[in-house]
Amino acid sequence: MLRPDELAAWLRLLLTPGVGPESARKLLAAFGLPDTIFAQPASAWQAVVGARMARALESEPEDLPRHLDSLLAWLAKDQDHHVLTLGDPLYPAELLQMSDPPLLLHVVGDVQALHHTRRLAIVGSRNPTHQGAANALQFAQALSQAGVCVVSGMALGVDGAAHEGALQGGSPTVAVVGTGLDRAYPKRHLELARRIARQGAIVSEYLLGTPPLPENFPRRNRIIAGLSQGTLVVEAAVQSGSLITARLAAEQGREVFAIPGSIHAPQSRGCHALIRQGAKLVESAQDILEDLRFTTPLAGGLAAAHNNDSSDTSDEDALLQAMGHDPVSLDALQARTGLSTAHLQARLLELELQGDVGRLPGGLLQRQARS
């Protein structure tokens, strides 16, 4: 654990106005750890980062004592509270390969989850379709059962479903958030956050007290991508933070996977765009495991991660065949099948209770992946 004076030096580097990640890395490369940086004369700083930043480094930030006291109290509060610096041996090596690795990582939970052998990011829409949320949960559960640590952002929608599936699968899961770790965001995920911390870790580069500022979330996506050997996009609009994560993953040489969806669903267009750009289309968790060479045999339940029903078409219910896989109205289904309204409604209720059919907004119906 860092001594208070060492932690103060890291915070001073982080808080000094005008000294961004690039300048901080230059100083660290030139002089070593922050306490050594601040032992140098201003002329030495000026030679590395210029006169303006050298002047800024001469003065201790006014809010440094407050942040230091807050962080020390937070660390003392729970043995599962940690701070990792760029110089810490427990700092994830994958993040060091990024162009702008965080100077500090705050962690709640098990630090070893950040070093899990198999890590896959699962990201997607905050407003997924019913099928999209189900896919996120089922893929995550099957991957977790295969020993994969699921990394996501703990946001509403796909992120939350992915963490939930990972928790059910039994392997660690890592949430990378865009606020200080003393804040619960979103609030409805407070209990989910507690469970993630017990079975994995929650990570943030942001100082305690940092609110959920919009600009923080695109930046945290680079950590989600950086911690993972691949990124799966479940559902996403064309303009979406999930596509930022996918782009960052590709730029870092990581695999990008996407689940195809209905051509009528706006949430599928981002995935289709990724596939056109070279992302790998996947229909099951097994596709990902094989591509990333995560070859340990799976526990039961992998079939639940198929995007479409895996049973043979010849054995499928005729009504399910008539539905296809896109959303359909009751009137259109009746026209396709020729069934009476009473018979059709009764059969649909059976299929709904079995989990084969789901009801969507607007009175639409859609086949569901079997769970």
DODOKOL-116458 format. One line per field, with one value per residue (C-alpha): residue number from 1; residue in one letter; y, x, z. Coordinates in Angstrom, 1 decimal, padded with zeros to 4 digits. Each point is the difference from the previous one (the first is absolute). Last residue first. Layout:
N
vexro	[NUM, ...]
sedo	[A, ...]
Y	[Y, ...]
X	[X, ...]
Z	[Z, ...]
***
This chain:
371
vexro	[371, 370, 369, 368, 367, 366, 365, 364, 363, 362, 361, 360, 359, 358, 357, 356, 355, 354, 353, 352, 351, 350, 349, 348, 347, 346, 345, 344, 343, 342, 341, 340, 339, 338, 337, 336, 335, 334, 333, 332, 331, 330, 329, 328, 327, 326, 325, 324, 323, 322, 321, 320, 319, 318, 317, 316, 315, 314, 313, 312, 311, 310, 309, 308, 307, 306, 305, 304, 303, 302, 301, 300, 299, 298, 297, 296, 295, 294, 293, 292, 291, 290, 289, 288, 287, 286, 285, 284, 283, 282, 281, 280, 279, 278, 277, 276, 275, 274, 273, 272, 271, 270, 269, 268, 267, 266, 265, 264, 263, 262, 261, 260, 259, 258, 257, 256, 255, 254, 253, 252, 251, 250, 249, 248, 247, 246, 245, 244, 243, 242, 241, 240, 239, 238, 237, 236, 235, 234, 233, 232, 231, 230, 229, 228, 227, 226, 225, 224, 223, 222, 221, 220, 219, 218, 217, 216, 215, 214, 213, 212, 211, 210, 209, 208, 207, 206, 205, 204, 203, 202, 201, 200, 199, 198, 197, 196, 195, 194, 193, 192, 191, 190, 189, 188, 187, 186, 185, 184, 183, 182, 181, 180, 179, 178, 177, 176, 175, 174, 173, 172, 171, 170, 169, 168, 167, 166, 165, 164, 163, 162, 161, 160, 159, 158, 157, 156, 155, 154, 153, 152, 151, 150, 149, 148, 147, 146, 145, 144, 143, 142, 141, 140, 139, 138, 137, 136, 135, 134, 133, 132, 131, 130, 129, 128, 127, 126, 125, 124, 123, 122, 121, 120, 119, 118, 117, 116, 115, 114, 113, 112, 111, 110, 109, 108, 107, 106, 105, 104, 103, 102, 101, 100, 99, 98, 97, 96, 95, 94, 93, 92, 91, 90, 89, 88, 87, 86, 85, 84, 83, 82, 81, 80, 79, 78, 77, 76, 75, 74, 73, 72, 71, 70, 69, 68, 67, 66, 65, 64, 63, 62, 61, 60, 59, 58, 57, 56, 55, 54, 53, 52, 51, 50, 49, 48, 47, 46, 45, 44, 43, 42, 41, 40, 39, 38, 37, 36, 35, 34, 33, 32, 31, 30, 29, 28, 27, 26, 25, 24, 23, 22, 21, 20, 19, 18, 17, 16, 15, 14, 13, 12, 11, 10, 9, 8, 7, 6, 5, 4, 3, 2, 1]
sedo	[S, R, A, Q, R, Q, L, L, G, G, P, L, R, G, V, D, G, Q, L, E, L, E, L, L, R, A, Q, L, H, A, T, S, L, G, T, R, A, Q, L, A, D, L, S, V, P, D, H, G, M, A, Q, L, L, A, D, E, D, S, T, D, S, S, D, N, N, H, A, A, A, L, G, G, A, L, P, T, T, F, R, L, D, E, L, I, D, Q, A, S, E, V, L, K, A, G, Q, R, I, L, A, H, C, G, R, S, Q, P, A, H, I, S, G, P, I, A, F, V, E, R, G, Q, E, A, A, L, R, A, T, I, L, S, G, S, Q, V, A, A, E, V, V, L, T, G, Q, S, L, G, A, I, I, R, N, R, R, P, F, N, E, P, L, P, P, T, G, L, L, Y, E, S, V, I, A, G, Q, R, A, I, R, R, A, L, E, L, H, R, K, P, Y, A, R, D, L, G, T, G, V, V, A, V, T, P, S, G, G, Q, L, A, G, E, H, A, A, G, D, V, G, L, A, M, G, S, V, V, C, V, G, A, Q, S, L, A, Q, A, F, Q, L, A, N, A, A, G, Q, H, T, P, N, R, S, G, V, I, A, L, R, R, T, H, H, L, A, Q, V, D, G, V, V, H, L, L, L, P, P, D, S, M, Q, L, L, E, A, P, Y, L, P, D, G, L, T, L, V, H, H, D, Q, D, K, A, L, W, A, L, L, S, D, L, H, R, P, L, D, E, P, E, S, E, L, A, R, A, M, R, A, G, V, V, A, Q, W, A, S, A, P, Q, A, F, I, T, D, P, L, G, F, A, A, L, L, K, R, A, S, E, P, G, V, G, P, T, L, L, L, R, L, W, A, A, L, E, D, P, R, L, M]
Y	[-020.0, -000.3, 003.0, 001.9, 000.2, 003.4, 001.5, 003.6, 001.8, 003.4, -000.9, -003.6, -003.3, -003.0, -003.4, -003.2, 000.5, -003.0, 002.3, 002.1, -003.2, -001.0, 003.5, 000.0, -003.2, 001.4, 003.2, -001.9, -002.3, 002.8, 002.2, -002.9, -001.3, 000.9, -000.2, 003.0, 002.2, -000.7, 000.9, 003.3, 000.8, -000.8, 002.3, -001.2, 000.7, -001.7, -003.6, -002.0, 000.0, -002.7, -002.4, 000.7, -000.9, -003.2, -001.2, -001.0, -003.5, 000.4, 003.2, -001.9, 001.5, 002.8, 002.9, 003.1, 002.2, -003.0, 000.6, -002.5, -002.8, 000.7, -001.2, -002.9, 000.6, 000.9, -001.9, 002.2, 001.3, 003.7, 000.2, 003.6, -001.1, -003.2, 001.6, 002.8, -002.4, -002.2, 003.0, -000.3, 001.8, 002.1, 002.3, 001.0, 003.7, 001.0, 003.4, -001.6, -001.8, 003.2, 001.7, -002.9, 000.3, 003.7, -000.6, -002.5, 002.5, 001.7, -003.3, -000.6, -001.9, -002.4, -001.0, -001.0, -000.6, 001.7, -001.0, 002.1, -001.6, 002.1, 001.8, 003.1, 001.9, -002.7, 000.3, 003.8, -000.4, -002.5, 002.3, 003.0, -002.2, -000.7, 003.7, 000.3, 001.8, -003.0, -001.3, -003.0, -003.6, -002.8, 001.3, -002.5, 001.2, -002.1, -000.6, 002.4, 002.5, 002.5, 000.0, 000.8, 002.4, 001.9, 000.1, 002.1, 002.9, -000.2, 000.0, 003.0, 002.6, -000.4, 000.9, -002.6, 001.7, -000.2, -000.2, -002.4, 000.5, -001.5, -002.9, -002.4, -003.8, -002.3, -003.5, -003.7, -002.2, 002.1, 003.3, -001.1, -000.9, 003.5, 001.6, -002.0, 001.3, 003.6, -000.5, 002.1, 002.9, 000.2, 000.8, -000.6, 002.6, -000.7, -001.7, 003.4, 000.0, -001.4, -003.7, -003.1, -003.1, -003.3, -003.5, -003.0, -003.5, -001.7, 000.0, 001.8, 002.9, 000.1, 000.1, 002.9, 001.9, -000.4, 001.1, 003.1, 000.9, -000.7, 002.3, 002.4, 000.7, -002.3, 000.7, -003.5, -002.7, -003.7, -002.3, -003.2, -003.4, -001.9, 000.5, 003.7, -000.3, -001.7, 002.6, 002.9, -001.3, -000.6, 003.3, 002.1, -002.1, 000.6, 003.7, 000.0, -002.1, 002.4, 002.8, 002.1, 003.4, 000.6, -001.5, -002.2, -001.4, -003.3, 000.1, -003.4, -001.1, -003.3, -000.4, 002.2, 002.8, 002.7, -002.6, -000.2, 003.5, -001.6, 002.5, 003.8, 001.5, 003.6, 000.1, 002.8, 001.4, -001.2, -001.4, 002.4, -001.6, -003.4, -002.8, 000.7, -000.9, -003.6, -000.3, 000.5, 001.8, -002.6, 000.8, 003.6, 002.7, 001.1, 000.4, -002.4, 001.2, -002.6, -000.4, -003.7, 000.4, 002.5, 003.5, 000.6, 000.5, 002.4, 002.0, 000.3, 001.1, 002.7, 001.3, 000.1, 001.7, 002.7, 000.6, 000.3, 002.5, 003.0, -001.5, 000.1, 002.7, -000.5, -002.4, 002.8, 002.0, -003.1, -000.4, 003.5, -000.3, -003.2, -003.6, -001.8, 002.8, 002.1, -002.8, 000.0, 003.8, -000.2, -001.9, -003.7, -001.5, 000.2, -002.6, -002.3, -000.1, -000.6, -003.2, 000.1, 003.1, 000.1, -002.7, 001.2, 003.6, -001.0, -002.2, 002.9, 002.3, -002.5, -000.6, 003.7, 002.5, 003.2, 000.4, -002.2, -002.6, -003.2, 000.9, 001.1, -003.2, -002.1, 002.0, -000.3, -003.8, -000.1, 002.2, -002.1, -003.3, -002.2, -003.5]
X	[-033.3, -001.4, 000.6, -003.2, -002.4, -001.7, -003.4, -001.2, -002.7, 001.6, 002.7, 001.3, -001.5, 002.3, -000.2, 001.9, 000.1, -002.3, -002.6, 000.1, -000.3, -003.1, -001.5, 000.7, -001.9, -003.0, 000.0, 000.3, -002.9, -002.3, 000.9, -000.6, 003.1, 000.7, 003.8, 001.4, -003.1, -000.2, 003.7, -000.6, -002.9, 001.9, 002.8, 003.6, 003.4, 002.7, 001.2, -002.5, -003.5, -001.2, 002.7, -001.0, -003.6, 001.1, 001.7, 003.6, 001.0, 001.0, 001.9, 002.4, 000.4, 002.5, -002.5, 001.7, 002.6, 001.5, 001.1, -002.4, 001.8, 002.9, -002.0, 001.9, 003.6, 002.3, 003.2, 003.1, 001.0, 000.3, 001.7, -001.2, -001.9, -001.2, -001.3, -001.7, -001.9, -000.9, -001.8, -002.4, -001.2, 003.1, 000.8, 003.6, 000.7, 001.4, -001.5, -003.2, -000.3, 000.4, -002.7, -002.3, 000.6, -000.7, -003.2, -001.4, -001.4, -001.9, -002.0, -001.6, 003.0, -000.4, 003.2, 003.5, 002.2, 003.4, 003.6, 003.1, 003.5, 002.7, 002.8, -000.1, -001.6, -002.6, -000.9, -000.2, -002.4, -002.1, -000.1, -001.0, -002.7, -001.4, -000.1, -002.6, -000.8, -000.9, -002.3, 001.2, -001.0, 002.2, 003.5, 002.6, 003.6, 003.1, 003.1, -001.3, 001.5, 000.8, -003.6, -001.6, 002.8, -000.6, -003.7, 000.8, 000.7, -003.4, -001.6, 001.8, -001.3, -003.5, 000.9, -001.3, 001.4, 003.6, 000.0, 002.9, 002.5, -000.7, 002.0, -002.7, -000.2, -002.6, 001.2, -000.9, -002.4, -000.6, 000.5, -002.4, -002.6, 000.3, -000.3, -003.1, -001.6, 000.7, -001.1, -003.2, 002.2, 001.8, 002.4, 000.9, 002.6, 003.1, 001.6, 000.4, -001.9, 000.4, -000.1, 002.0, -001.8, 002.0, -001.6, 001.4, -001.2, -003.2, -002.3, -002.8, 002.4, 000.9, -003.7, -000.6, 003.1, -001.2, -003.6, 001.4, 002.1, -002.8, -002.5, 001.0, 003.7, 002.3, 002.9, 001.0, 002.6, -001.0, 002.6, 000.0, 000.1, -002.3, -002.9, 000.7, -000.2, -003.4, -001.3, 001.3, -001.6, -003.3, -000.2, 001.0, -002.3, -003.0, 000.7, 000.1, -003.2, -002.0, 001.3, 002.8, -000.2, 003.5, 001.3, 003.1, 003.1, 001.6, 003.7, 001.8, 002.7, 001.8, 003.0, -001.3, 002.4, -002.6, -001.9, 003.2, -000.8, -003.0, -002.6, -000.1, 002.7, 001.3, 002.4, 002.5, 002.2, -002.6, 001.6, 000.1, 001.6, -001.0, 002.6, 000.2, -003.7, 000.8, 002.5, -002.8, 001.5, 000.8, 003.8, -000.8, 001.8, -002.9, -001.9, -002.5, -002.4, -001.9, -003.2, -000.7, 001.6, -002.7, -000.1, 003.7, 000.2, -003.0, 001.6, 003.3, -001.9, -002.0, 003.1, 002.0, -002.8, -000.4, 003.7, 000.4, -002.8, 002.3, 002.3, 003.7, 001.8, 003.2, -001.6, -002.1, 003.2, 001.5, -003.2, 000.5, 003.7, 000.1, -000.7, 003.4, 002.6, -002.4, -000.2, 003.8, 000.1, -002.7, 002.4, -000.6, -001.3, -003.6, 000.9, 001.6, -003.2, -001.9, 001.9, 002.7, 001.7, -000.3, -002.5, -002.2, 000.2, -000.9, -002.9, -001.4, 000.3, -002.1, -002.5, -000.8, 002.0, -002.0, -001.1, 001.9, -002.5, 001.5, 003.6, -001.1, -002.0, 003.0, 002.2, -002.6, -000.2, 003.8, -000.3, -002.9, 002.1, -001.3, -001.2]
Z	[-021.8, -003.5, -002.2, -000.5, -002.9, -000.3, 000.5, -000.6, 001.9, -000.2, 002.5, -000.2, 001.2, 000.2, -001.5, 000.8, 003.8, 000.7, 001.4, -003.2, -002.2, 001.9, -000.2, -003.7, -000.4, 001.8, -002.0, -003.3, 000.9, 001.0, -003.0, -002.4, -001.8, -003.6, 000.7, -001.9, 000.3, 003.7, 000.4, -001.9, 002.3, 003.2, -001.1, -000.7, 001.4, -002.1, 000.6, -002.1, 001.3, -002.4, 001.2, 003.6, -000.9, -001.7, 003.2, -000.7, -000.7, -003.6, 000.9, 002.2, 003.5, 000.5, 000.4, -001.1, 001.8, 001.6, 003.6, 001.5, -001.8, 002.3, 003.0, 001.2, 000.8, -002.8, -001.0, 000.4, -003.4, 000.5, -003.4, -000.6, -003.2, 001.7, 003.1, -002.1, -002.3, 003.0, 001.5, -002.8, -003.1, -000.7, -002.9, 000.1, -000.4, -003.4, -000.8, -001.4, 003.3, 001.9, -002.0, 000.7, 003.7, -000.1, -001.9, 002.4, 002.5, -002.7, -000.5, -003.4, -001.4, 002.9, 001.8, -000.5, 003.1, -000.3, 000.8, 000.1, 000.6, 001.6, -001.8, 002.1, -002.9, -000.2, 003.7, -000.3, -002.9, 001.9, 003.0, -002.1, -001.6, 003.4, 000.7, -002.7, -003.3, -002.2, 002.7, 002.0, 000.8, 001.2, -000.6, 001.0, 000.8, 000.0, 002.1, 002.6, 002.4, -002.7, -001.4, 003.4, 000.7, -003.3, 000.8, 003.1, -002.3, -001.7, 003.5, 001.5, -002.4, 001.2, 003.6, 002.5, 003.2, 001.2, 003.8, 000.2, -002.8, -003.5, -001.4, 001.0, 000.6, 001.5, 000.8, 000.0, 001.9, 003.1, -001.8, -002.7, 002.6, 001.6, -003.4, -000.8, 003.3, -001.0, -003.6, 000.4, 001.0, -003.3, 001.2, 003.7, 001.1, 002.2, -003.0, -001.7, -003.3, -003.5, 000.8, -001.0, 001.2, 000.2, 000.3, 001.7, -001.0, 001.3, -003.0, 002.0, 000.7, -003.7, -001.0, 002.4, -001.3, -003.6, 000.9, 001.7, -003.0, -002.5, 001.6, 002.7, 000.4, 002.0, -002.5, -001.2, 000.5, 000.1, 001.5, -002.0, 001.7, -002.3, 002.3, -000.3, -003.8, 000.3, 002.5, -002.0, -003.2, 001.7, 001.8, -003.1, -002.2, 002.4, 000.0, -003.8, -000.2, 002.1, -002.1, 001.4, 001.5, 001.5, -003.1, -000.2, 001.7, 000.8, 000.6, 000.1, 002.5, 000.3, 002.2, 002.8, 000.8, 000.7, 002.2, 002.1, 001.4, 001.9, 001.0, -000.2, -002.2, -000.6, -002.9, -000.2, -002.8, -002.6, -003.1, -003.0, -003.1, 001.2, 000.5, 003.8, 000.1, -000.9, 002.9, 002.5, 003.1, 002.6, -000.2, 000.9, -002.0, -002.0, 003.2, 001.6, 002.8, 002.0, 002.1, 000.9, 003.4, 000.8, 001.7, 000.0, -003.7, 000.0, 002.9, -001.9, -003.2, 001.8, 001.8, -003.3, -001.9, 002.7, 000.3, -003.8, -000.5, -000.1, -002.6, 001.1, -001.9, -002.0, -002.4, -001.6, -000.8, -001.6, -002.0, -001.5, -000.5, -002.1, 000.7, 000.0, 000.2, 002.1, 002.6, 000.4, 000.3, 002.7, 002.2, 000.7, 003.2, -001.3, -002.7, 002.5, 002.1, -003.2, -001.0, -002.7, -001.3, -003.8, -000.7, 002.9, -001.3, -003.5, 001.3, 001.9, -003.1, -002.0, 002.7, 000.6, 002.0, -000.6, 003.6, 002.5, 001.3, -001.4, 000.9, 003.4, 000.5, -000.9, 002.5, 002.7, -000.4, 000.5, 003.1, 001.4, -000.4, -002.8, 000.8]
***
